Amino acid sequence: MFEFGPIVRTLWRNKTGAILIIIQTALTLGIVANAAFVVDQRRQIIERPTGIDDQHLFSLQLAPLDETSFSYQDVQRDLHEIRRLPGVIDASFSNTSPLSNSGSSSDMTNEEDPQKPMAAMVDLYSTDSHGLNTLGLTLLSGRFLEEQEVTASSSFEDGSNSIKAVVLSRSLADKLYGKDVDPTGKLLNGLPVVGVVASAMVSYVAPGYTDGVAFIPRFATNYPPNYVIRCQPQQCEQLMVKVPELLEKLDPNRMVRNVRTMADNKHNSYRRDRSMVVMMTATIILVSAVTGLGIVGLTLLWVNQRRKQIGIRRALGATQLAIIRYFLLENVVITGIGIVVGVIISLAINQLMVQHYSMTALPVSYLLSGMVAVWLLGLLAALMPAWRTIRISPALATRNI
């Protein structure tokens, strides 16, 4: 029979130790539940599909030694020669290195309904007719950009009036025109929409920074061009050496720099998220270990303090299982109180994170999982000290009575 009365009276006489375990348990639940939620969110961000063939892409940037502007004719020559290399699927120019979290972004607005204009933050990605195949994008409707549509200008303002077409990603089209609406043939900020491709992350991987991608046929003559090359499997490493060598032969008066794969870009762009995962995981382990050791220590202390009581109970016929059960039940009572307090702390911590760090509300599943994990932690931590009670001899424990 479970002796709740004796347990409560015993805990009342040892309030300090019980309160310490309750506080530890409550803080552990509050920290572990929220930290686990953060870890899971960050992992979901890191594991999101990019929508491009990032495993078979690399990029590089050209830097002139004696010029301040760039010729699009030279770019066309370079890309033509690169495409001829064995192992190259396709190549195109761009205004940035994909998945690098850098590029050009701007607000764009669909003003078809002046009463309800629809605005979005757009990743403006400059490319040519080969951009679709180079990135490995899927065309959903309309067509992609054509070579004759590419314009060269020294600034976006100078070239914006001459841009002949724009292709939208599906996520951007949804934001500007409505879910699954086909905007092909419509105008967006005066630019004709000629096609829609599947949703993808191109320049930016930071969640929420842009609503989608607008592909424009524009070459900036005042900015070092980036070349994006798509390789056949197992060929990227060799091509990352051959392509720079080819470019240096075509024009020795320039430098090839920032040769890196899209996998490397993605890895670097998610560096903060991975650091957060490591830090939160280490916090969960550390807090759990401290709480577990605290429970072990206090339970061992109580066992030593009650050696005589244990010996008397054994002499009166209490079984070893009954003694172990008593200490485990005592731990369950303390841990249960700590879990109740921990639920309040968990919700309070999450509320602060929602208000100050734009986090989402803590799902009930994480709270329930945290409660079970903390309860099991307390039970396992108390098991070893409780098991030691079976070694206590009734004769030795009561010899000074």
N, C-alpha and C positions, 0 to 999 in steps of 0.2 A: 504493500500500500504506500502511495506517495505521501510523504509527511510534509505538507506545505507549511503547517504551523511551525514546527521546529526550524524549518529552513528560513522562514521570514524572521523569527526571533533571533536566529543566529546572525543573519545578515544585518539586522538592526544593531546588534552588539558590535559588528565589524563594519560600521557604515563607511569608513574611509576607503577601505579596499574595494567594497562593492561600488561606491560612487566612482572610483577611478576606472574600474572596468566598464561601467555604464558610459562614462564620458568617452573612453577609448572606442568602445563599440559604436557609439553614436557618430563620432567624428569619422570613424572608418567607413561606415555606411555612407555618410554624406560625401566623402571624398571619392570613394570607390565607384559609387553609382554615377556621379557626374564625370569622373575621369574616364570611365569605361564608355560613356556616351560620347565624349569628345574623341576618344581613340577611334570608335566606330565611324563617326562622322568624317574624320580625317582620312581614314582608310577608304571610305566610299569615294571621297574626292580624288584621292590618288589613283584609284582603280577605275575611274570613269574612262570609257572609250573615247578616243580623240576624234574618231570619224575620218581620220586620214591614215595612210599606210606608214605610220611613224617608225615601224621596225625596219623599213627598207628605204629610208630617206636620210640624206645628209645635206648640209648647206655650207656655203662659203661666202666670203665677202671680198670684193676687190677694193684696193686702195691705190690711187695713182701716186707716182713719185714726182711728177712735174705738172699735173693738170688739176684744174679745179672743177671741171665739168666732164660729163660722160656722154659718149655717143651711143645712141640706141642701135646704130648700124654695127658697132663693135660688139654689142651685146648679142645681136642676132647671129653674128659670125661665131662668137664663142659658143653659144648654145647649139648651133648647128654642128660644130665639131665635137662637142661633148656627146650629143645624141648618137654620133657615129661610133663611139667607143663600145667595144664588146662589154656586155653586162649592164649597160645603161638602158632602162626602160623608157625614160623620158626626162626632160629637164626644162626648167622655166626660170624666169627672173622673178624676184619679189622685192618688196620694200622692207622686208624684215626676215629674220631667221625664224621659221615656224616653231611654235610651242616655247618661245623664249620669254614670254610675258612682256614683250616690247613690240611696238609697232605704231600704227596710226589709228586713232579712234575719233569718232565724231557723233554728234546727235543728228539723227535723220527723222523726218516727220512725214507721215502720210496724211495729206490734207484733202483727201477726196471728200470727206464730210467736214466742212469748216466748223461745224458746231461741235464735232467730236474728233479733233485731230489725234492721231496715234503716233507717239514718239518712241524712239528706242536709241540706246547707245550702241554704236555700230563699230565693229572691227573692220576698217578699210584695208583690204588686202589687194595690193597691185600685182597683176600677173598678166600673162599673155594667153594665147589660145591653147597652150600646152599645160596650163595650170591644173585643169581638171584631171588629166591622166597622171601628171606628175605627183599630185597629192593623193591620188587614189580615191577621189570623190565620186559619188554616185549622182548622176543627173536624174532629177525627178520629173521635170517638165521643161519645155522650151529647149533652148540650146545654151552652150557656153560661149565665152568670148571668142571673137575671131581676130586673126592677126591684123587685118586692115583697120581694126577699131582701136588699136594701141596708139596712144598719143604721147608725145614726149614734151615735157614742160619743166620749168625750174621750180614751180610751186603748185600746190593743189589749187589755189585760187586762179592761177593762170590757166591751168589745164581743165578745171571743172566745167567750164562752158563748152569745151570741145569733147568731153567724154561722151561717147556714142552709145554706151550700153552699161548695164550693171546686172550682175547675177547675185541672187540672194540665197543664203542658207535657209533651210526650212524653219528653223527656230526664229530667225529674224522675220521671215514672211508671216509666221504666226503672230508675232508681236505687233507688226505694222498693219496687217490686213485681216487678221482673224485666223482661228484654228483651221488648218487644211485648205484655206482659200488660195487659189492659184493667182498670183499677181502678174503673171506673164502678160506683156502687152500694156501694162499700166505704167504710169509715171511715178517716180519717187524723187522728190526734190528736183524735178525737171529732168531726171535721167530715166530713159526707157528701161524697164525691167524685161530682160530677154530670156531669163531662165531661173530655175530653182534647183539647188542641189541639196542632198541630205545634210542634216545638221552636223556640224563639225566644229571642233576647236582648232583654230589655225594660229593666229598670233598669240592669243592670250589663253592661259589655262586657269587663271584665277576665277573662281566661281562668282558669278554675279557681276563681273566687271563690264562685260558687254552682253547684249541680247542675241548676238549672232554676227555673221560675216557678210559683208558686201564685197564682191570681187569686181574690181574695176580695171579696165585696160589702160593703165597710165604708167609711164616710165618717168621717174624723177631724174633729170639730168644733173642736178646739183647735189646728189646724195650717192654715196658708194653703193653700187648694186649688189644684191644678194642673188646667188644662183642656188636653186634647189634641185637636187638630182635624186631620181628614184632608181634604185638598183634592183637587179635580180637577186634572189636569195644567195647568201654567202659571197656576194661580190662587193659589198660596200667598203670593206676594209681596203681592198686593193684599189678601188676607184678613188678613195680619199687620198691616195698617193698619185695616181695617174692623172686625175683631173687638174690638180694644181700644176703638175709638170707640163701638161698640155697648154694651159693658160699662159704660163711663163714663156713658152715657145712662141705662142701667138703674139704676145706683146710683152717684152721684157721690162718695159718702163712702168711697171705696176707691181703691186704686192698682193699676194693671196693670203688672207688671214681668216681666223675664226672658222676653220674647217672642223665641223662637228656634226655628229649624228643627231637626229631628232629624238632618239632615245636619251641621249645625253642632255639635250635641252629640257626634255620632260623631267628627267631626274633632277636637274638643277632648279627648275621652276617649282618643284614640289619639295624643295629642301626644308622649308619652314614647316610644312605639314608633316614630313617624316620626323623632324626634330620634335615636334609636338607629340607624335605617337610614342617616340622613345621616352620622352620626359614623363608623359602621363602613365605609360606602362611601368616605368621605374617607380613612380609615385605610388601606384597601386600595390606593387610588390613590397615596397618599403613600409608603407602604412600597415599593410596586412601583417608583415613580419613583426613590426613593433607591437601591434595589438595582440598577436598570437603569443609572443614572448611575455607580454605583460600578464596575460591570462594564465600562462604556465607558471610564472613566478608567484603570483598571488595565490593560485590554487595550491602550489607546493607549500607555501607559507601556512595556509589554513590547515593543510593535512598535518604538518608538523605541530601546529598549535593544538590540534585536536587528537593527538595520539592516544591520550588517556580515554577520551570519550569513545574513540574507535575501538580501543581494547575492551572497554566495558560492554559496548554493544556486541562485540564478537563473543565475549564471555557469556552474555545473556542469550546467545543463540542466533544473532544476526549473521546472515550468510555474506560471503565475499561479494556476491553480486548485489546484495542490498546496499552494502557500503559504497560500491562503485556507483550504483544508481543514485544514491543520495547526492554525491558530489556532482554528478552530471546534471541532475535535476536542478541543483543549486545554480549551476552555470547557466542552464536554460532560462531560469527565472531572471538572472542578472542580464543575460544577453537579450532576452525579450524586452526588458525595460529599455535597454540601450538602443534596440532596433526601433522602438516607438519614437524615442527622442531623435534617432538618426533620420527617420522619415521626415520629420519637421526640418531638420538641418539640411537634408538633401534638397527639399523644395525651396528652402531659403537661398541656398547657394545657387541653385539653378535660376531662381528669379533674378538674382544679381547679375548672372551671366547673360540672361536674356536682355536685361535693361542696359547693360554697359558694353557688352561684346556681341550683340546681335545674334545670340545663340537661339536655338529653338527650344521649346519647352521639353523638359525631361519626360520621355515616354514612360508609361506605367510599367512596361516590361523590364526596363532597366532598374526601376525601383524594386520590383519583385525579385528580380535576379540578384540584386545586391543584398536584399534581405536574406535570401536563402544562403548566399555565399558567406555573409557575415555570421549567420547562425551556425553554419557548418564549421567555419573557422573557430568559433568559440567552443563548439563541441569537441572538435579534434584537439584543440589546445588544452582542454581540460581532461582529455582522456588519459594522457600519460601520467599526470599527477594522481588522478583518481585510481588508476591501475596500481600505483605504488602502495595503495592502502591495503592490498591483499597480502603484502609482505609483513604487515604489522602483526606481531604475535600478541595475543591477549595477555599472556603471562608477563612478557617484557613491558608492555604498555601500562600495566596496572601494578607493577611490583612496588612502587612507592606509595601506593594508596594505603 
